[in-house]
Amino acid sequence: MTLVCVLCADDYCVAIDIDTLKDCPPVLGRFLGMGEGFSPPETDDLGRLTFAAKFGIIRDRFLDCLAFVRCGRVHDIHQLMDTFNVLGGCDALDKCYQSVLNDSQEEQARLREEYEQKKRNPMTPQENMLGLFEFQAHPSVWTVPEGWETTMSVNETPHIFWWRKRISRE
């Protein structure tokens, strides 16, 4: 077990067993004194590593970085990216961020498609943004003229339904 103590910008310390940091990003590893062939990291009079305090990194943010390095846990990816960028970056986090970005783009595309579908197939007058249908509210026992179909119940009165008929554009 190789313990080091890191002083953070908020004057709190973090004790780290650096032997548990298997996939530590190279620059962070150097700051922690893990790299071979480099001069020893800066310490204060008590032997605490001072890089986090020097770079303005508070304890909670530094702990988030360690949690990601140890087990891949991400609480706030944007905040974590900011902190790791100060510490020289992290390739594993960059890959994680790209995955989150791709998922977000896919979700946005899905929501756009859902919105477009709702515009083409409205269920209520409020959704009839393109003016494709005429809507009327009637009870379920309404004698239905040709071309009309029921969509859903009116929110305020569950026994009344929205009926719609496509507007022909000739």
JOURDA-V953319 format. One record per residue. N is the residue number from 1. RES is the residue in three letters. PSI is psi as a letter, one per 30 degrees, with the letter a starting at -180 (999 if undefined). Layout:
N,RES,PSI / N,RES,PSI
//
This chain:
1,MET,k / 2,THR,j / 3,LEU,k / 4,VAL,l / 5,CYS,k / 6,VAL,k / 7,LEU,k / 8,CYS,l / 9,ALA,f / 10,ASP,g / 11,ASP,g / 12,TYR,l / 13,CYS,l / 14,VAL,k / 15,ALA,k / 16,ILE,k / 17,ASP,j / 18,ILE,f / 19,ASP,f / 20,THR,f / 21,LEU,i / 22,LYS,e / 23,ASP,h / 24,CYS,k / 25,PRO,k / 26,PRO,e / 27,VAL,e / 28,LEU,e / 29,GLY,e / 30,ARG,e / 31,PHE,e / 32,LEU,f / 33,GLY,g / 34,MET,f / 35,GLY,k / 36,GLU,k / 37,GLY,g / 38,PHE,l / 39,SER,l / 40,PRO,k / 41,PRO,l / 42,GLU,k / 43,THR,l / 44,ASP,a / 45,ASP,f / 46,LEU,g / 47,GLY,g / 48,ARG,k / 49,LEU,k / 50,THR,g / 51,PHE,e / 52,ALA,e / 53,ALA,e / 54,LYS,e / 55,PHE,g / 56,GLY,g / 57,ILE,k / 58,ILE,l / 59,ARG,e / 60,ASP,e / 61,ARG,e / 62,PHE,e / 63,LEU,e / 64,ASP,e / 65,CYS,e / 66,LEU,e / 67,ALA,e / 68,PHE,e / 69,VAL,e / 70,ARG,e / 71,CYS,g / 72,GLY,g / 73,ARG,k / 74,VAL,k / 75,HIS,e / 76,ASP,j / 77,ILE,e / 78,HIS,e / 79,GLN,e / 80,LEU,e / 81,MET,e / 82,ASP,e / 83,THR,e / 84,PHE,e / 85,ASN,e / 86,VAL,e / 87,LEU,g / 88,GLY,g / 89,GLY,l / 90,CYS,j / 91,ASP,e / 92,ALA,e / 93,LEU,e / 94,ASP,e / 95,LYS,e / 96,CYS,e / 97,TYR,e / 98,GLN,e / 99,SER,e / 100,VAL,e / 101,LEU,e / 102,ASN,e / 103,ASP,e / 104,SER,e / 105,GLN,e / 106,GLU,e / 107,GLU,e / 108,GLN,e / 109,ALA,e / 110,ARG,e / 111,LEU,e / 112,ARG,e / 113,GLU,e / 114,GLU,e / 115,TYR,e / 116,GLU,e / 117,GLN,e / 118,LYS,e / 119,LYS,e / 120,ARG,f / 121,ASN,i / 122,PRO,k / 123,MET,f / 124,THR,l / 125,PRO,e / 126,GLN,f / 127,GLU,f / 128,ASN,h / 129,MET,f / 130,LEU,f / 131,GLY,h / 132,LEU,f / 133,PHE,l / 134,GLU,k / 135,PHE,k / 136,GLN,k / 137,ALA,k / 138,HIS,l / 139,PRO,l / 140,SER,f / 141,VAL,g / 142,TRP,k / 143,THR,j / 144,VAL,j / 145,PRO,l / 146,GLU,k / 147,GLY,f / 148,TRP,k / 149,GLU,l / 150,THR,k / 151,THR,e / 152,MET,l / 153,SER,l / 154,VAL,k / 155,ASN,e / 156,GLU,f / 157,THR,j / 158,PRO,f / 159,HIS,f / 160,ILE,k / 161,PHE,l / 162,TRP,k / 163,TRP,k / 164,ARG,l / 165,LYS,k / 166,ARG,k / 167,ILE,k / 168,SER,k / 169,ARG,i / 170,GLU,999
//
